[in-house]
Amino acid sequence: MCLAIPCKVIDIIEEDGEKYAIAEYKGVKQKAKLTLLEDVKIGDYILIHTGYAIEKLSEEEAKLSLEAWEELFKALEEE
């Protein structure tokens, strides 16, 4: 099972012949290989697992997921 927070792609780079997304969530940036996904663009939302972008989400899917994460974080802070 993978619990991943949707991250917004802010840049796409190429290193050593491989394409990577630079994705961000709340100011934290992460580099993810794009080997498993096609047609990822700046502004897309992706899920990252072990350094790979594993799923591309619609903006609506990402919004719903991010709202759920925010509720969880808020509940944890209140404990």
Helices and strands as residue ranges (DSSP letters): E 7-15, E 18-25, E 28-33, E 45-49, E 52-57, H 59-78
